[in-house]
Amino acid sequence: MPTDDCTALIRHLSRIQGQIEALKGYLEEKRSCADVAHLTRSILTSFSSVRASILEAMLCEELGNTLDAKKTERLSSLIALYKS
């Protein structure tokens, strides 16, 4: 995985760590279930984004330049769908 990609993922994971620490605080403060649910959803969405980025990097690394333009476009569409 390229260094720039790793750096971005590490920053993203650091933000997720902050969200998890905030979630602990919410629970310690006995915040409302709605607040906890919203933050939990945000954490899940953020982690899903990290997973999708890793999948994309893995596919690009494995497939390299072996795909024609049409298949590359299709793969990009599928990755975008996975990220949403």
PDB file of N, CA, C and O in Angstrom:
ATOM      1  N   MET A   1       0.864  -1.175   0.000  1.00  0.00           N
ATOM      2  CA  MET A   1       0.000   0.000   0.000  1.00  0.00           C
ATOM      3  C   MET A   1       0.907   1.233   0.000  1.00  0.00           C
ATOM      4  O   MET A   1       1.851   1.301   0.787  1.00  0.00           O
ATOM      5  N   PRO A   2       0.633   2.205  -0.871  1.00  0.00           N
ATOM      6  CA  PRO A   2       1.462   3.410  -0.925  1.00  0.00           C
ATOM      7  C   PRO A   2       1.470   4.172   0.400  1.00  0.00           C
ATOM      8  O   PRO A   2       0.486   4.172   1.140  1.00  0.00           O
ATOM      9  N   THR A   3       2.593   4.815   0.678  1.00  0.00           N
ATOM     10  CA  THR A   3       2.781   5.528   1.942  1.00  0.00           C
ATOM     11  C   THR A   3       1.710   6.580   2.176  1.00  0.00           C
ATOM     12  O   THR A   3       1.217   6.718   3.295  1.00  0.00           O
ATOM     13  N   ASP A   4       1.337   7.333   1.130  1.00  0.00           N
ATOM     14  CA  ASP A   4       0.306   8.364   1.285  1.00  0.00           C
ATOM     15  C   ASP A   4      -1.015   7.756   1.723  1.00  0.00           C
ATOM     16  O   ASP A   4      -1.718   8.320   2.562  1.00  0.00           O
ATOM     17  N   ASP A   5      -1.357   6.586   1.144  1.00  0.00           N
ATOM     18  CA  ASP A   5      -2.588   5.897   1.527  1.00  0.00           C
ATOM     19  C   ASP A   5      -2.530   5.467   2.987  1.00  0.00           C
ATOM     20  O   ASP A   5      -3.506   5.609   3.723  1.00  0.00           O
ATOM     21  N   CYS A   6      -1.384   4.943   3.400  1.00  0.00           N
ATOM     22  CA  CYS A   6      -1.228   4.503   4.794  1.00  0.00           C
ATOM     23  C   CYS A   6      -1.348   5.683   5.755  1.00  0.00           C
ATOM     24  O   CYS A   6      -1.984   5.578   6.803  1.00  0.00           O
ATOM     25  N   THR A   7      -0.739   6.795   5.394  1.00  0.00           N
ATOM     26  CA  THR A   7      -0.804   7.987   6.242  1.00  0.00           C
ATOM     27  C   THR A   7      -2.246   8.452   6.399  1.00  0.00           C
ATOM     28  O   THR A   7      -2.682   8.788   7.500  1.00  0.00           O
ATOM     29  N   ALA A   8      -2.975   8.467   5.303  1.00  0.00           N
ATOM     30  CA  ALA A   8      -4.385   8.882   5.361  1.00  0.00           C
ATOM     31  C   ALA A   8      -5.201   7.918   6.214  1.00  0.00           C
ATOM     32  O   ALA A   8      -6.048   8.344   7.000  1.00  0.00           O
ATOM     33  N   LEU A   9      -4.948   6.622   6.062  1.00  0.00           N
ATOM     34  CA  LEU A   9      -5.689   5.629   6.856  1.00  0.00           C
ATOM     35  C   LEU A   9      -5.357   5.754   8.341  1.00  0.00           C
ATOM     36  O   LEU A   9      -6.239   5.611   9.188  1.00  0.00           O
ATOM     37  N   ILE A  10      -4.109   6.015   8.656  1.00  0.00           N
ATOM     38  CA  ILE A  10      -3.716   6.181  10.062  1.00  0.00           C
ATOM     39  C   ILE A  10      -4.418   7.396  10.664  1.00  0.00           C
ATOM     40  O   ILE A  10      -4.893   7.340  11.798  1.00  0.00           O
ATOM     41  N   ARG A  11      -4.485   8.500   9.906  1.00  0.00           N
ATOM     42  CA  ARG A  11      -5.217   9.679  10.391  1.00  0.00           C
ATOM     43  C   ARG A  11      -6.689   9.350  10.599  1.00  0.00           C
ATOM     44  O   ARG A  11      -7.290   9.760  11.592  1.00  0.00           O
ATOM     45  N   HIS A  12      -7.262   8.615   9.666  1.00  0.00           N
ATOM     46  CA  HIS A  12      -8.671   8.234   9.771  1.00  0.00           C
ATOM     47  C   HIS A  12      -8.892   7.356  11.003  1.00  0.00           C
ATOM     48  O   HIS A  12      -9.857   7.554  11.741  1.00  0.00           O
ATOM     49  N   LEU A  13      -8.004   6.390  11.226  1.00  0.00           N
ATOM     50  CA  LEU A  13      -8.123   5.529  12.407  1.00  0.00           C
ATOM     51  C   LEU A  13      -7.969   6.323  13.700  1.00  0.00           C
ATOM     52  O   LEU A  13      -8.606   6.002  14.704  1.00  0.00           O
ATOM     53  N   SER A  14      -7.140   7.342  13.683  1.00  0.00           N
ATOM     54  CA  SER A  14      -6.994   8.201  14.871  1.00  0.00           C
ATOM     55  C   SER A  14      -8.295   8.932  15.172  1.00  0.00           C
ATOM     56  O   SER A  14      -8.678   9.088  16.331  1.00  0.00           O
ATOM     57  N   ARG A  15      -8.975   9.381  14.108  1.00  0.00           N
ATOM     58  CA  ARG A  15     -10.282  10.022  14.318  1.00  0.00           C
ATOM     59  C   ARG A  15     -11.283   9.024  14.894  1.00  0.00           C
ATOM     60  O   ARG A  15     -12.076   9.369  15.770  1.00  0.00           O
ATOM     61  N   ILE A  16     -11.244   7.793  14.402  1.00  0.00           N
ATOM     62  CA  ILE A  16     -12.142   6.763  14.935  1.00  0.00           C
ATOM     63  C   ILE A  16     -11.835   6.512  16.410  1.00  0.00           C
ATOM     64  O   ILE A  16     -12.750   6.352  17.217  1.00  0.00           O
ATOM     65  N   GLN A  17     -10.553   6.478  16.761  1.00  0.00           N
ATOM     66  CA  GLN A  17     -10.187   6.318  18.176  1.00  0.00           C
ATOM     67  C   GLN A  17     -10.803   7.435  19.011  1.00  0.00           C
ATOM     68  O   GLN A  17     -11.319   7.194  20.102  1.00  0.00           O
ATOM     69  N   GLY A  18     -10.745   8.660  18.491  1.00  0.00           N
ATOM     70  CA  GLY A  18     -11.358   9.788  19.201  1.00  0.00           C
ATOM     71  C   GLY A  18     -12.854   9.610  19.358  1.00  0.00           C
ATOM     72  O   GLY A  18     -13.420   9.932  20.402  1.00  0.00           O
ATOM     73  N   GLN A  19     -13.496   9.093  18.310  1.00  0.00           N
ATOM     74  CA  GLN A  19     -14.938   8.849  18.391  1.00  0.00           C
ATOM     75  C   GLN A  19     -15.245   7.774  19.436  1.00  0.00           C
ATOM     76  O   GLN A  19     -16.233   7.879  20.163  1.00  0.00           O
ATOM     77  N   ILE A  20     -14.419   6.762  19.509  1.00  0.00           N
ATOM     78  CA  ILE A  20     -14.636   5.694  20.496  1.00  0.00           C
ATOM     79  C   ILE A  20     -14.439   6.231  21.913  1.00  0.00           C
ATOM     80  O   ILE A  20     -15.187   5.881  22.825  1.00  0.00           O
ATOM     81  N   GLU A  21     -13.430   7.082  22.092  1.00  0.00           N
ATOM     82  CA  GLU A  21     -13.235   7.707  23.409  1.00  0.00           C
ATOM     83  C   GLU A  21     -14.451   8.569  23.773  1.00  0.00           C
ATOM     84  O   GLU A  21     -14.893   8.582  24.922  1.00  0.00           O
ATOM     85  N   ALA A  22     -14.983   9.286  22.779  1.00  0.00           N
ATOM     86  CA  ALA A  22     -16.188  10.088  23.022  1.00  0.00           C
ATOM     87  C   ALA A  22     -17.359   9.184  23.393  1.00  0.00           C
ATOM     88  O   ALA A  22     -18.156   9.530  24.266  1.00  0.00           O
ATOM     89  N   LEU A  23     -17.469   8.033  22.739  1.00  0.00           N
ATOM     90  CA  LEU A  23     -18.543   7.085  23.044  1.00  0.00           C
ATOM     91  C   LEU A  23     -18.433   6.595  24.485  1.00  0.00           C
ATOM     92  O   LEU A  23     -19.438   6.492  25.188  1.00  0.00           O
ATOM     93  N   LYS A  24     -17.211   6.292  24.922  1.00  0.00           N
ATOM     94  CA  LYS A  24     -17.016   5.907  26.329  1.00  0.00           C
ATOM     95  C   LYS A  24     -17.504   7.016  27.253  1.00  0.00           C
ATOM     96  O   LYS A  24     -18.179   6.762  28.251  1.00  0.00           O
ATOM     97  N   GLY A  25     -17.147   8.258  26.901  1.00  0.00           N
ATOM     98  CA  GLY A  25     -17.591   9.397  27.702  1.00  0.00           C
ATOM     99  C   GLY A  25     -19.100   9.517  27.740  1.00  0.00           C
ATOM    100  O   GLY A  25     -19.684   9.798  28.787  1.00  0.00           O
ATOM    101  N   TYR A  26     -19.736   9.302  26.582  1.00  0.00           N
ATOM    102  CA  TYR A  26     -21.197   9.342  26.524  1.00  0.00           C
ATOM    103  C   TYR A  26     -21.793   8.330  27.504  1.00  0.00           C
ATOM    104  O   TYR A  26     -22.743   8.632  28.226  1.00  0.00           O
ATOM    105  N   LEU A  27     -21.227   7.144  27.516  1.00  0.00           N
ATOM    106  CA  LEU A  27     -21.755   6.094  28.392  1.00  0.00           C
ATOM    107  C   LEU A  27     -21.495   6.424  29.858  1.00  0.00           C
ATOM    108  O   LEU A  27     -22.361   6.209  30.707  1.00  0.00           O
ATOM    109  N   GLU A  28     -20.315   6.943  30.155  1.00  0.00           N
ATOM    110  CA  GLU A  28     -20.008   7.327  31.539  1.00  0.00           C
ATOM    111  C   GLU A  28     -20.905   8.457  32.021  1.00  0.00           C
ATOM    112  O   GLU A  28     -21.288   8.509  33.189  1.00  0.00           O
ATOM    113  N   GLU A  29     -21.234   9.363  31.102  1.00  0.00           N
ATOM    114  CA  GLU A  29     -22.104  10.495  31.431  1.00  0.00           C
ATOM    115  C   GLU A  29     -23.583  10.127  31.411  1.00  0.00           C
ATOM    116  O   GLU A  29     -24.449  10.937  31.739  1.00  0.00           O
ATOM    117  N   LYS A  30     -23.848   8.881  31.018  1.00  0.00           N
ATOM    118  CA  LYS A  30     -25.228   8.404  30.896  1.00  0.00           C
ATOM    119  C   LYS A  30     -26.043   9.289  29.944  1.00  0.00           C
ATOM    120  O   LYS A  30     -27.176   9.672  30.236  1.00  0.00           O
ATOM    121  N   ARG A  31     -25.425   9.601  28.790  1.00  0.00           N
ATOM    122  CA  ARG A  31     -26.109  10.387  27.761  1.00  0.00           C
ATOM    123  C   ARG A  31     -27.281   9.578  27.222  1.00  0.00           C
ATOM    124  O   ARG A  31     -27.380   8.374  27.455  1.00  0.00           O
ATOM    125  N   SER A  32     -28.154  10.248  26.507  1.00  0.00           N
ATOM    126  CA  SER A  32     -29.358   9.590  26.001  1.00  0.00           C
ATOM    127  C   SER A  32     -29.005   8.474  25.017  1.00  0.00           C
ATOM    128  O   SER A  32     -27.952   8.488  24.379  1.00  0.00           O
ATOM    129  N   CYS A  33     -29.906   7.524  24.917  1.00  0.00           N
ATOM    130  CA  CYS A  33     -29.718   6.424  23.970  1.00  0.00           C
ATOM    131  C   CYS A  33     -29.609   6.959  22.546  1.00  0.00           C
ATOM    132  O   CYS A  33     -28.853   6.420  21.738  1.00  0.00           O
ATOM    133  N   ALA A  34     -30.351   8.006  22.236  1.00  0.00           N
ATOM    134  CA  ALA A  34     -30.292   8.592  20.896  1.00  0.00           C
ATOM    135  C   ALA A  34     -28.895   9.137  20.610  1.00  0.00           C
ATOM    136  O   ALA A  34     -28.365   8.931  19.518  1.00  0.00           O
ATOM    137  N   ASP A  35     -28.290   9.834  21.581  1.00  0.00           N
ATOM    138  CA  ASP A  35     -26.931  10.358  21.403  1.00  0.00           C
ATOM    139  C   ASP A  35     -25.941   9.223  21.175  1.00  0.00           C
ATOM    140  O   ASP A  35     -25.090   9.297  20.289  1.00  0.00           O
ATOM    141  N   VAL A  36     -26.061   8.179  21.978  1.00  0.00           N
ATOM    142  CA  VAL A  36     -25.172   7.013  21.856  1.00  0.00           C
ATOM    143  C   VAL A  36     -25.372   6.355  20.498  1.00  0.00           C
ATOM    144  O   VAL A  36     -24.398   5.991  19.839  1.00  0.00           O
ATOM    145  N   ALA A  37     -26.607   6.201  20.076  1.00  0.00           N
ATOM    146  CA  ALA A  37     -26.904   5.565  18.791  1.00  0.00           C
ATOM    147  C   ALA A  37     -26.334   6.368  17.628  1.00  0.00           C
ATOM    148  O   ALA A  37     -25.775   5.791  16.696  1.00  0.00           O
ATOM    149  N   HIS A  38     -26.468   7.689  17.671  1.00  0.00           N
ATOM    150  CA  HIS A  38     -25.937   8.540  16.595  1.00  0.00           C
ATOM    151  C   HIS A  38     -24.416   8.423  16.508  1.00  0.00           C
ATOM    152  O   HIS A  38     -23.856   8.294  15.419  1.00  0.00           O
ATOM    153  N   LEU A  39     -23.765   8.468  17.646  1.00  0.00           N
ATOM    154  CA  LEU A  39     -22.306   8.374  17.642  1.00  0.00           C
ATOM    155  C   LEU A  39     -21.848   6.985  17.210  1.00  0.00           C
ATOM    156  O   LEU A  39     -20.863   6.847  16.484  1.00  0.00           O
ATOM    157  N   THR A  40     -22.562   5.964  17.655  1.00  0.00           N
ATOM    158  CA  THR A  40     -22.226   4.599  17.244  1.00  0.00           C
ATOM    159  C   THR A  40     -22.351   4.456  15.731  1.00  0.00           C
ATOM    160  O   THR A  40     -21.509   3.820  15.096  1.00  0.00           O
ATOM    161  N   ARG A  41     -23.384   5.036  15.158  1.00  0.00           N
ATOM    162  CA  ARG A  41     -23.571   4.996  13.703  1.00  0.00           C
ATOM    163  C   ARG A  41     -22.434   5.727  12.981  1.00  0.00           C
ATOM    164  O   ARG A  41     -21.953   5.271  11.944  1.00  0.00           O
ATOM    165  N   SER A  42     -22.017   6.846  13.532  1.00  0.00           N
ATOM    166  CA  SER A  42     -20.904   7.598  12.942  1.00  0.00           C
ATOM    167  C   SER A  42     -19.615   6.782  12.952  1.00  0.00           C
ATOM    168  O   SER A  42     -18.857   6.786  11.982  1.00  0.00           O
ATOM    169  N   ILE A  43     -19.378   6.088  14.052  1.00  0.00           N
ATOM    170  CA  ILE A  43     -18.189   5.241  14.162  1.00  0.00           C
ATOM    171  C   ILE A  43     -18.247   4.122  13.126  1.00  0.00           C
ATOM    172  O   ILE A  43     -17.256   3.840  12.452  1.00  0.00           O
ATOM    173  N   LEU A  44     -19.395   3.495  13.005  1.00  0.00           N
ATOM    174  CA  LEU A  44     -19.568   2.413  12.043  1.00  0.00           C
ATOM    175  C   LEU A  44     -19.334   2.904  10.615  1.00  0.00           C
ATOM    176  O   LEU A  44     -18.639   2.252   9.835  1.00  0.00           O
ATOM    177  N   THR A  45     -19.909   4.040  10.281  1.00  0.00           N
ATOM    178  CA  THR A  45     -19.739   4.609   8.945  1.00  0.00           C
ATOM    179  C   THR A  45     -18.277   4.932   8.675  1.00  0.00           C
ATOM    180  O   THR A  45     -17.763   4.664   7.589  1.00  0.00           O
ATOM    181  N   SER A  46     -17.626   5.497   9.650  1.00  0.00           N
ATOM    182  CA  SER A  46     -16.220   5.853   9.504  1.00  0.00           C
ATOM    183  C   SER A  46     -15.354   4.611   9.320  1.00  0.00           C
ATOM    184  O   SER A  46     -14.462   4.602   8.471  1.00  0.00           O
ATOM    185  N   PHE A  47     -15.602   3.576  10.092  1.00  0.00           N
ATOM    186  CA  PHE A  47     -14.823   2.352   9.971  1.00  0.00           C
ATOM    187  C   PHE A  47     -15.099   1.660   8.637  1.00  0.00           C
ATOM    188  O   PHE A  47     -14.194   1.080   8.037  1.00  0.00           O
ATOM    189  N   SER A  48     -16.335   1.720   8.178  1.00  0.00           N
ATOM    190  CA  SER A  48     -16.671   1.146   6.867  1.00  0.00           C
ATOM    191  C   SER A  48     -15.895   1.843   5.757  1.00  0.00           C
ATOM    192  O   SER A  48     -15.486   1.211   4.783  1.00  0.00           O
ATOM    193  N   SER A  49     -15.699   3.127   5.907  1.00  0.00           N
ATOM    194  CA  SER A  49     -14.918   3.879   4.935  1.00  0.00           C
ATOM    195  C   SER A  49     -13.465   3.403   4.916  1.00  0.00           C
ATOM    196  O   SER A  49     -12.863   3.286   3.848  1.00  0.00           O
ATOM    197  N   VAL A  50     -12.907   3.133   6.084  1.00  0.00           N
ATOM    198  CA  VAL A  50     -11.537   2.604   6.169  1.00  0.00           C
ATOM    199  C   VAL A  50     -11.475   1.239   5.489  1.00  0.00           C
ATOM    200  O   VAL A  50     -10.557   0.967   4.714  1.00  0.00           O
ATOM    201  N   ARG A  51     -12.438   0.393   5.778  1.00  0.00           N
ATOM    202  CA  ARG A  51     -12.473  -0.945   5.155  1.00  0.00           C
ATOM    203  C   ARG A  51     -12.520  -0.840   3.639  1.00  0.00           C
ATOM    204  O   ARG A  51     -11.810  -1.561   2.938  1.00  0.00           O
ATOM    205  N   ALA A  52     -13.357   0.059   3.136  1.00  0.00           N
ATOM    206  CA  ALA A  52     -13.494   0.226   1.686  1.00  0.00           C
ATOM    207  C   ALA A  52     -12.186   0.727   1.069  1.00  0.00           C
ATOM    208  O   ALA A  52     -11.799   0.289  -0.014  1.00  0.00           O
ATOM    209  N   SER A  53     -11.525   1.625   1.744  1.00  0.00           N
ATOM    210  CA  SER A  53     -10.245   2.137   1.234  1.00  0.00           C
ATOM    211  C   SER A  53      -9.191   1.039   1.180  1.00  0.00           C
ATOM    212  O   SER A  53      -8.406   0.968   0.235  1.00  0.00           O
ATOM    213  N   ILE A  54      -9.178   0.191   2.189  1.00  0.00           N
ATOM    214  CA  ILE A  54      -8.227  -0.920   2.207  1.00  0.00           C
ATOM    215  C   ILE A  54      -8.567  -1.914   1.094  1.00  0.00           C
ATOM    216  O   ILE A  54      -7.669  -2.413   0.415  1.00  0.00           O
ATOM    217  N   LEU A  55      -9.843  -2.200   0.905  1.00  0.00           N
ATOM    218  CA  LEU A  55     -10.261  -3.099  -0.175  1.00  0.00           C
ATOM    219  C   LEU A  55      -9.854  -2.535  -1.531  1.00  0.00           C
ATOM    220  O   LEU A  55      -9.340  -3.259  -2.384  1.00  0.00           O
ATOM    221  N   GLU A  56     -10.086  -1.246  -1.724  1.00  0.00           N
ATOM    222  CA  GLU A  56      -9.729  -0.609  -2.983  1.00  0.00           C
ATOM    223  C   GLU A  56      -8.219  -0.710  -3.236  1.00  0.00           C
ATOM    224  O   GLU A  56      -7.793  -1.048  -4.340  1.00  0.00           O
ATOM    225  N   ALA A  57      -7.425  -0.419  -2.224  1.00  0.00           N
ATOM    226  CA  ALA A  57      -5.969  -0.494  -2.372  1.00  0.00           C
ATOM    227  C   ALA A  57      -5.526  -1.921  -2.676  1.00  0.00           C
ATOM    228  O   ALA A  57      -4.645  -2.142  -3.508  1.00  0.00           O
ATOM    229  N   MET A  58      -6.138  -2.882  -2.003  1.00  0.00           N
ATOM    230  CA  MET A  58      -5.791  -4.279  -2.225  1.00  0.00           C
ATOM    231  C   MET A  58      -6.109  -4.700  -3.659  1.00  0.00           C
ATOM    232  O   MET A  58      -5.292  -5.347  -4.316  1.00  0.00           O
ATOM    233  N   LEU A  59      -7.286  -4.337  -4.138  1.00  0.00           N
ATOM    234  CA  LEU A  59      -7.675  -4.693  -5.501  1.00  0.00           C
ATOM    235  C   LEU A  59      -6.752  -4.040  -6.527  1.00  0.00           C
ATOM    236  O   LEU A  59      -6.338  -4.679  -7.495  1.00  0.00           O
ATOM    237  N   CYS A  60      -6.439  -2.786  -6.314  1.00  0.00           N
ATOM    238  CA  CYS A  60      -5.533  -2.095  -7.243  1.00  0.00           C
ATOM    239  C   CYS A  60      -4.150  -2.741  -7.223  1.00  0.00           C
ATOM    240  O   CYS A  60      -3.515  -2.897  -8.266  1.00  0.00           O
ATOM    241  N   GLU A  61      -3.695  -3.111  -6.045  1.00  0.00           N
ATOM    242  CA  GLU A  61      -2.386  -3.758  -5.919  1.00  0.00           C
ATOM    243  C   GLU A  61      -2.378  -5.120  -6.601  1.00  0.00           C
ATOM    244  O   GLU A  61      -1.423  -5.469  -7.296  1.00  0.00           O
ATOM    245  N   GLU A  62      -3.434  -5.880  -6.403  1.00  0.00           N
ATOM    246  CA  GLU A  62      -3.506  -7.229  -6.966  1.00  0.00           C
ATOM    247  C   GLU A  62      -3.727  -7.220  -8.480  1.00  0.00           C
ATOM    248  O   GLU A  62      -3.128  -8.015  -9.204  1.00  0.00           O
ATOM    249  N   LEU A  63      -4.583  -6.325  -8.948  1.00  0.00           N
ATOM    250  CA  LEU A  63      -4.945  -6.322 -10.357  1.00  0.00           C
ATOM    251  C   LEU A  63      -4.028  -5.448 -11.207  1.00  0.00           C
ATOM    252  O   LEU A  63      -3.867  -5.670 -12.407  1.00  0.00           O
ATOM    253  N   GLY A  64      -3.433  -4.453 -10.558  1.00  0.00           N
ATOM    254  CA  GLY A  64      -2.506  -3.583 -11.267  1.00  0.00           C
ATOM    255  C   GLY A  64      -3.064  -3.081 -12.573  1.00  0.00           C
ATOM    256  O   GLY A  64      -4.184  -2.573 -12.622  1.00  0.00           O
ATOM    257  N   ASN A  65      -2.306  -3.214 -13.613  1.00  0.00           N
ATOM    258  CA  ASN A  65      -2.719  -2.734 -14.935  1.00  0.00           C
ATOM    259  C   ASN A  65      -3.266  -3.861 -15.803  1.00  0.00           C
ATOM    260  O   ASN A  65      -3.186  -3.791 -17.029  1.00  0.00           O
ATOM    261  N   THR A  66      -3.813  -4.889 -15.187  1.00  0.00           N
ATOM    262  CA  THR A  66      -4.269  -6.048 -15.952  1.00  0.00           C
ATOM    263  C   THR A  66      -5.665  -5.871 -16.537  1.00  0.00           C
ATOM    264  O   THR A  66      -6.104  -6.699 -17.335  1.00  0.00           O
ATOM    265  N   LEU A  67      -6.370  -4.808 -16.154  1.00  0.00           N
ATOM    266  CA  LEU A  67      -7.742  -4.615 -16.621  1.00  0.00           C
ATOM    267  C   LEU A  67      -7.798  -3.621 -17.766  1.00  0.00           C
ATOM    268  O   LEU A  67      -7.025  -2.664 -17.820  1.00  0.00           O
ATOM    269  N   ASP A  68      -8.724  -3.865 -18.675  1.00  0.00           N
ATOM    270  CA  ASP A  68      -8.943  -2.887 -19.729  1.00  0.00           C
ATOM    271  C   ASP A  68      -9.768  -1.729 -19.156  1.00  0.00           C
ATOM    272  O   ASP A  68     -10.241  -1.799 -18.021  1.00  0.00           O
ATOM    273  N   ALA A  69      -9.936  -0.677 -19.941  1.00  0.00           N
ATOM    274  CA  ALA A  69     -10.599   0.535 -19.465  1.00  0.00           C
ATOM    275  C   ALA A  69     -12.022   0.268 -18.977  1.00  0.00           C
ATOM    276  O   ALA A  69     -12.447   0.820 -17.963  1.00  0.00           O
ATOM    277  N   LYS A  70     -12.761  -0.585 -19.704  1.00  0.00           N
ATOM    278  CA  LYS A  70     -14.149  -0.872 -19.326  1.00  0.00           C
ATOM    279  C   LYS A  70     -14.211  -1.593 -17.980  1.00  0.00           C
ATOM    280  O   LYS A  70     -15.047  -1.263 -17.139  1.00  0.00           O
ATOM    281  N   LYS A  71     -13.340  -2.567 -17.774  1.00  0.00           N
ATOM    282  CA  LYS A  71     -13.332  -3.306 -16.505  1.00  0.00           C
ATOM    283  C   LYS A  71     -12.837  -2.420 -15.363  1.00  0.00           C
ATOM    284  O   LYS A  71     -13.309  -2.543 -14.233  1.00  0.00           O
ATOM    285  N   THR A  72     -11.899  -1.539 -15.650  1.00  0.00           N
ATOM    286  CA  THR A  72     -11.420  -0.608 -14.627  1.00  0.00           C
ATOM    287  C   THR A  72     -12.547   0.316 -14.191  1.00  0.00           C
ATOM    288  O   THR A  72     -12.706   0.589 -13.001  1.00  0.00           O
ATOM    289  N   GLU A  73     -13.327   0.795 -15.150  1.00  0.00           N
ATOM    290  CA  GLU A  73     -14.466   1.655 -14.842  1.00  0.00           C
ATOM    291  C   GLU A  73     -15.507   0.895 -14.016  1.00  0.00           C
ATOM    292  O   GLU A  73     -16.059   1.435 -13.058  1.00  0.00           O
ATOM    293  N   ARG A  74     -15.768  -0.343 -14.388  1.00  0.00           N
ATOM    294  CA  ARG A  74     -16.736  -1.172 -13.651  1.00  0.00           C
ATOM    295  C   ARG A  74     -16.257  -1.423 -12.222  1.00  0.00           C
ATOM    296  O   ARG A  74     -17.039  -1.354 -11.275  1.00  0.00           O
ATOM    297  N   LEU A  75     -14.982  -1.711 -12.081  1.00  0.00           N
ATOM    298  CA  LEU A  75     -14.416  -1.926 -10.748  1.00  0.00           C
ATOM    299  C   LEU A  75     -14.549  -0.665  -9.905  1.00  0.00           C
ATOM    300  O   LEU A  75     -14.892  -0.743  -8.725  1.00  0.00           O
ATOM    301  N   SER A  76     -14.282   0.488 -10.493  1.00  0.00           N
ATOM    302  CA  SER A  76     -14.433   1.754  -9.774  1.00  0.00           C
ATOM    303  C   SER A  76     -15.867   1.970  -9.324  1.00  0.00           C
ATOM    304  O   SER A  76     -16.108   2.460  -8.221  1.00  0.00           O
ATOM    305  N   SER A  77     -16.825   1.603 -10.178  1.00  0.00           N
ATOM    306  CA  SER A  77     -18.240   1.718  -9.821  1.00  0.00           C
ATOM    307  C   SER A  77     -18.597   0.801  -8.666  1.00  0.00           C
ATOM    308  O   SER A  77     -19.335   1.188  -7.760  1.00  0.00           O
ATOM    309  N   LEU A  78     -18.073  -0.406  -8.699  1.00  0.00           N
ATOM    310  CA  LEU A  78     -18.358  -1.364  -7.619  1.00  0.00           C
ATOM    311  C   LEU A  78     -17.750  -0.897  -6.292  1.00  0.00           C
ATOM    312  O   LEU A  78     -18.369  -1.029  -5.236  1.00  0.00           O
ATOM    313  N   ILE A  79     -16.551  -0.361  -6.357  1.00  0.00           N
ATOM    314  CA  ILE A  79     -15.910   0.144  -5.137  1.00  0.00           C
ATOM    315  C   ILE A  79     -16.704   1.318  -4.584  1.00  0.00           C
ATOM    316  O   ILE A  79     -16.902   1.417  -3.373  1.00  0.00           O
ATOM    317  N   ALA A  80     -17.164   2.211  -5.464  1.00  0.00           N
ATOM    318  CA  ALA A  80     -17.972   3.335  -5.031  1.00  0.00           C
ATOM    319  C   ALA A  80     -19.256   2.858  -4.356  1.00  0.00           C
ATOM    320  O   ALA A  80     -19.683   3.435  -3.356  1.00  0.00           O
ATOM    321  N   LEU A  81     -19.862   1.820  -4.890  1.00  0.00           N
ATOM    322  CA  LEU A  81     -21.067   1.255  -4.293  1.00  0.00           C
ATOM    323  C   LEU A  81     -20.750   0.683  -2.907  1.00  0.00           C
ATOM    324  O   LEU A  81     -21.536   0.846  -1.974  1.00  0.00           O
ATOM    325  N   TYR A  82     -19.629   0.032  -2.777  1.00  0.00           N
ATOM    326  CA  TYR A  82     -19.206  -0.546  -1.503  1.00  0.00           C
ATOM    327  C   TYR A  82     -18.967   0.540  -0.474  1.00  0.00           C
ATOM    328  O   TYR A  82     -19.223   0.347   0.714  1.00  0.00           O
ATOM    329  N   LYS A  83     -18.465   1.711  -0.943  1.00  0.00           N
ATOM    330  CA  LYS A  83     -18.182   2.815  -0.031  1.00  0.00           C
ATOM    331  C   LYS A  83     -19.445   3.527   0.439  1.00  0.00           C
ATOM    332  O   LYS A  83     -19.426   4.194   1.474  1.00  0.00           O
ATOM    333  N   SER A  84     -20.538   3.397  -0.303  1.00  0.00           N
ATOM    334  CA  SER A  84     -21.750   4.146   0.075  1.00  0.00           C
ATOM    335  C   SER A  84     -22.537   3.452   1.151  1.00  0.00           C
ATOM    336  O   SER A  84     -23.578   3.953   1.575  1.00  0.00           O
TER     337      SER A  84
END
